[in-house]
Amino acid sequence: MLYYSTNKQSAKADFKEATIKGQAPDKGLYFPETLPQLPAGFIENINDLSKEEIAFTAIKPFVGNTIPSDVLKLIVAETINFDFPLVKIKDNLYSLELFHGPTLAFKDVGARFMSRCLGYFVQDIIKPVTVLVATSGDTGGAVASGFYGVEGVNVVILYPSGKVSSVQELQLTTLGKNITAIEIDGNFDDCQQMVKQAFADEKLNEELFLTSANSINVARWLPQQFYYFYAYQQWADKNNPPVVCVPSGNFGNICAGLVAYLSGLPVKHFIAAVNANDSVYKYLQTGNYQIQQAVPTLSNAMDVGNPSNFIRILELFKHEYPQIKNAVSSYAITDEETKLTLKDTLSQYNYLLDPHGAVAFAGLEKYLQQHTQEKGIILETAHPVKFYDVVELITGQPVERPASIQTILHKKKESVKMIPQYKVFKDFLLS
Ligand SMILES: *Cc1c(COP(=O)(O)O)cnc(C)c1O
């Protein structure tokens, strides 16, 4: 499998090169040249397959022969060594809980897969690799945990000061070793901009071997397909596939779901639920895409004004607007609706959502009200305890702290404070 750059100016790359580089040299995103089709019988027999077999089959064509199958099997098994339960909230609405990994968010899957692939690839690189990552909250913790202690890889995480939850902040600032956290006096787009500038800086790239662990990296983006297979495997009514609603920020997750769908996975329809950062919602309403300034909301991991993976969605559907609309709908949910949904879902169904899951729930409900024959799944992308500050304020009830959180709450934060200025960041990287 080869990957081309969405800007079409760079040479094609295999999975190894695309993973190491992160972004293509022409600043485009790597995109698979062809979409593999699932093997015959795979969907029909999915209930007889283990989750390791499903994941390996889904990802193998994208990796090609850059990783031997026995190594890839191990990487896959380590990536998904926790549960992905599909839980019924009410008659027509289920939650695929993606928060049973080490940092309690779905990003664990992409980060664990990518760190292991990169760890394998850097064995024959002399210089240490520096992974740069901008985070709106959950990426930082997942990447820090996934890469912690990986030989030959240093990780630098930029996060917006005061705009991530306290659990998220502790998850990315308390590990130390090969993980450095930089606290930017700005918003997520400032962080993302600084990282993008670093990748575009030829001088800097002569000095350092830089790569990205944001979902622009194919090794983080593509394994997210697994969730959708696990959802379908647990879906009882195989004759009536689910509508899947994804709380979306950078649109990596939903875009991976669309890859699975175009490869042959049955999904009735996709819904991108967004918060006030609604550039893709507006695109789906009007056909016009306009970059926005990110605005802060209760679902902070989705506070993205210019989603990186939007271009990949266009690419998947060959820039055909009607085809995109046919597969994907979108709903923009206000913070007020998010609060109400979170509260109601707890009181009516005894199910505690996190703010991102609440956005998805509200979005899916709007869709189901108009499509009463359908049933749907939300991807619950984080454990509510990750946002306990917000959640407890909304529900007025304490959120139970799992053991992994108890320990982290007593650790000391270590961060480098920085203004959102590229030169300062560059000097830091070179020092
Ligand atoms: C990152 C994140 C999202 C958004 O996912 P994208 O792939 O960027 O669209 C949603 N919910 C949570 C909890 C997240 O951490």
The ligand as a Tripos MOL2 file, in Angstrom:
@<TRIPOS>MOLECULE
LIG
   15    15     1     0     0
SMALL
NO_CHARGES

@<TRIPOS>ATOM
      1 C1        -10.0900   13.8690   20.5770 C.3       1 LIG1
      2 C2        -11.4340   13.6760   21.1290 C.ar      1 LIG1
      3 C3        -12.5780   13.8030   20.3420 C.ar      1 LIG1
      4 C4        -12.5050   14.2210   18.8900 C.3       1 LIG1
      5 O1        -11.9450   13.2110   18.0780 O.3       1 LIG1
      6 P1        -11.4410   13.5660   16.6030 P.3       1 LIG1
      7 O2        -10.8740   12.3060   16.0730 O.co2     1 LIG1
      8 O3        -10.4000   14.6390   16.7590 O.co2     1 LIG1
      9 O4        -12.6120   14.0530   15.8430 O.co2     1 LIG1
     10 C5        -13.8070   13.5360   20.9070 C.ar      1 LIG1
     11 N1        -13.9180   13.1920   22.2070 N.ar      1 LIG1
     12 C6        -12.8550   13.0710   23.0040 C.ar      1 LIG1
     13 C7        -13.0520   12.7160   24.4260 C.3       1 LIG1
     14 C8        -11.5740   13.2960   22.4930 C.ar      1 LIG1
     15 O5        -10.5200   13.1760   23.2910 O.3       1 LIG1
@<TRIPOS>BOND
     1     1     2 1
     2     2     3 ar
     3     2    14 ar
     4     3     4 1
     5     3    10 ar
     6     4     5 1
     7     5     6 1
     8     6     7 2
     9     6     8 1
    10     6     9 1
    11    10    11 ar
    12    11    12 ar
    13    12    13 1
    14    12    14 ar
    15    14    15 1
@<TRIPOS>SUBSTRUCTURE
     1 LIG1         1 GROUP 0 **** ****
